[in-house]
Amino acid sequence: MDQHSALPPVELMPKDLSAYRKGNRGVDYVHTFDSGRPGPHVIVNALTHGNEFCGMIAVTTLFERGIRPLRGKLTLVFANVDAYHRFDPAQPFESRFVERDFNRVWDLDTLEGPDETVDVKRARALRHIYAEADALLDLHSTSYAVPPMLIHEPHEKLRPLARHLRSPLHHVILPGVKHPGRPLIQYGAFGDPAATPVALVVECGQHFARTSGDLAIGVTMRFLDYAGMIPADLAAQYAPLAGEPQRYEVMDVLVAKTDQFRFAAPFVGFEELAGGALIAVDGDEEIRAPKGGCTLIMPARRILKGRDVVSLARPLA
């Protein structure tokens, strides 16, 4: 059920992506542009979730502006297009995925197992594309209007990219696999601290806010600048925000054990709770903040048994 019943304004709407369906990789909605010069292979990934339009805005902007890499290869992906095509503005939170969360299937047991859901089939079609990447930017958005955030694992290999992007100025460090299902940014070499490929998520703002599309464009340009793929004068138009990032480390991820999971208050994210404060009731179980307190990261709007409902984090100095 919904955590909050009131629907937000829908300022961003789906675009017709039919012109991008036939790519050049043998997989629908995937396009690779090769500069013919040595350099990294980077991927900009949109629509991991079907109702998160900011990445679609950023990728269509790259197409419309004719952005091509100065070196290396650039691949543009519209990921879960089946979910995207199901969007209904009267029920804007219902098209996150079709049958399974596309961002929770990136383990070998799922990818090589018997699952025949639409979302897993699409993941199988894309896995070899993602495996080519030296760097992947996965563009997301949030159910509630909270500060945008950059999310990545604590591996040293990610620090230079995070420093270059800098904004959003909330950085969330995600150590290890805590979610019920592996996210894309932990797939294969991305999740291996000894391997060079890197991947991170940027949550660009509320799903349907026009500003989330604007932020996605800016962070994508800085990502391409990091890879040396766009001219300096273009990159200069998308300078990061001033200031030092506030960093958080995820300590735990709560998963609803029952259909009766209820938050103790209408949390939206980044609430600071003192140790022992009531977070939620799950059936007969009270869930309270750990002894040192915590920050709530991305509480779920729709609560479903067996799915993650909120991350508990601590601020880092």
Buried (B, 14 or more C-beta within 10 A) or exposed (E): EEBBEEEBEBBBEBEEBEEBEEBEBEBBBBBBBBBEEEBBBBBBBBBBBBBBBBBBBBBBBBEEEEBEBBBBBBBBBBBBBBBBEBBEEEEBBBBBBBBBBBBBBBBEEBBEEEBEBBBBBBBEBBBEBBEBBBBBBBBBBBBBBBEBBBBBBEBEBBEEBBEEBBBBBBBBBBEEBBBEBBBBBBBBBBBBEEEEBBBBBBBBBBBBBBBBBBBBBBBBBBBBBBBBBBEEEBBEEBEBEEEEBBBBBBBEBBBBBBEEBEBBEEBBBBBEBEEEBEBBBBEEEEBBBBEEBBBBBBBBBEBBBEBBBBBBBBEEE
